[in-house]
Amino acid sequence: MHLLYLYTLMKKQKLYIPFILLIGFFFVAGKSASISDKQYDQELSGDTTKIKESYLEMKGIVRHSKGKEKDNTIPLDSALITIYTGEIPYSEFLTNKKGKCNFKLPLNKQFKIEVTKPGFVSKSFEVDTKLPNDKKGEYVFAFDIDVFEEIKNLDVSVLKKPIAKVSYNLIQEQFMYDVNYTNRINFELKKMYKNYYLLQQQAADTVITKK
């Protein structure tokens, strides 16, 4: 189990366990688990840039998808958000109790954002923060990601690819999804979800039969 994930679970159970957690170049020493929700949310807020004047702020919500219906989702607490530059982890943190995460990315770089949690499928998307030379400032991009629980015999190989790509749109002058890529990947994602719902129904029918 990931140490950061285990640490958060220990905090929620109010366990006092000394620990040393090394992430990249950051050293964190253990402390009492008795903290307020506000403090907890602040700890999970990932300010991943030292540049305060120009950056892309990412505001995301991760949800647990339970079925076909769009409203059949709940916030996913303690999902691990890992930010990569190439294959190297740049920063990582957890979603809060409302499934929310908020972090800043420096401009003119490329990142992969990966969402993982034990027992769930993993998803990722790419963010290119490159801007025209005459542009700078503070930008904001909001995103939602739905993940579902792992299910036996489901082919999720499509999820090895990013489910979306984000970049600066010269016409709209803001960061947006790459629509062409989204349309292509959605064709493959729909096939996976169709099989997922079928396997999900079969599993439910099996449980009913056993009863």
Residue pairs with C-beta under 8 A, 6 or more apart in sequence:
1 118
2 80
2 118
3 19
3 21
4 21
4 23
4 80
4 92
4 93
4 94
5 78
5 80
5 94
5 117
5 118
7 19
7 21
8 78
8 94
9 78
10 17
10 19
10 33
11 33
11 35
11 40
12 33
13 33
14 33
14 34
15 33
16 30
16 32
16 33
17 30
18 30
19 30
20 27
20 28
20 29
20 30
21 27
21 28
21 30
22 28
23 89
23 91
23 92
24 89
24 90
24 91
35 43
37 97
40 96
40 97
41 96
41 97
41 100
44 93
44 94
44 95
44 96
44 101
45 93
45 101
45 102
45 103
46 81
46 83
46 91
46 92
46 93
46 101
46 102
46 103
46 104
47 103
47 104
48 83
48 90
48 91
48 103
48 104
48 105
48 106
49 55
49 104
49 105
49 106
51 106
51 107
53 136
53 137
53 138
54 106
54 107
54 136
54 137
54 138
55 104
55 105
55 106
55 107
55 138
55 139
56 104
56 105
56 107
56 127
56 129
56 139
56 140
56 141
56 175
57 102
57 103
57 104
57 105
57 138
57 139
57 140
57 141
58 101
58 102
58 103
58 104
58 105
58 113
58 127
58 141
58 142
58 143
59 100
59 101
59 102
59 140
59 141
59 142
59 143
60 81
60 95
60 100
60 101
60 102
60 142
60 143
60 144
60 145
61 75
61 98
61 99
61 100
61 101
61 143
61 144
61 145
62 75
62 76
62 79
62 81
62 95
62 99
62 100
62 101
62 115
62 144
62 145
62 146
62 147
63 73
63 74
63 75
63 76
63 99
63 144
63 145
63 146
63 147
64 73
64 74
64 75
64 76
64 99
64 120
64 146
64 147
64 148
64 149
65 72
65 73
65 146
65 147
65 148
66 72
66 73
66 74
66 148
67 197
67 200
68 197
73 146
74 99
75 95
75 97
75 98
75 99
75 100
76 95
76 99
76 117
76 120
76 147
77 95
77 96
77 97
77 98
77 99
78 94
78 95
78 117
79 94
79 95
79 99
79 115
79 116
79 117
79 120
79 147
80 92
80 93
80 94
80 115
80 116
80 117
81 92
81 93
81 94
81 95
81 101
81 103
81 113
81 114
81 115
82 89
82 91
82 92
82 113
82 114
82 116
83 89
83 90
83 91
83 92
83 103
83 105
83 111
83 112
83 113
83 114
84 90
84 111
84 112
84 113
84 114
85 109
85 110
85 111
86 110
90 111
91 103
93 101
93 103
94 101
95 101
105 111
105 127
105 129
106 129
107 129
107 130
107 131
107 136
108 129
108 130
108 131
109 129
109 130
110 126
110 127
110 128
110 129
110 130
111 126
111 127
111 128
111 129
112 124
112 125
112 126
112 127
112 162
113 124
113 125
113 126
113 127
114 122
114 123
114 124
115 122
115 123
115 124
115 145
115 147
116 122
117 147
119 149
119 150
120 147
120 148
120 149
120 150
121 147
121 148
121 149
121 150
121 156
121 159
122 147
122 159
123 145
123 147
123 159
123 163
124 159
124 162
124 163
125 143
125 145
125 162
125 163
125 164
125 165
125 166
126 162
126 164
126 165
126 166
127 141
127 165
127 166
127 167
127 175
128 165
128 166
128 167
128 168
129 168
129 175
130 167
130 168
131 168
132 168
132 170
135 168
135 173
139 168
139 174
139 175
141 166
141 175
143 164
143 166
145 163
148 196
151 196
151 199
151 200
151 203
152 199
153 199
154 192
154 195
154 196
154 199
155 192
155 195
156 192
158 185
158 188
158 189
158 191
158 192
159 192
161 185
161 188
162 185
163 185
163 189
164 177
164 178
164 181
164 182
164 185
165 177
165 178
165 181
165 182
166 175
166 176
166 177
166 178
167 175
167 176
167 178
168 174
168 175
168 176
169 175
169 176
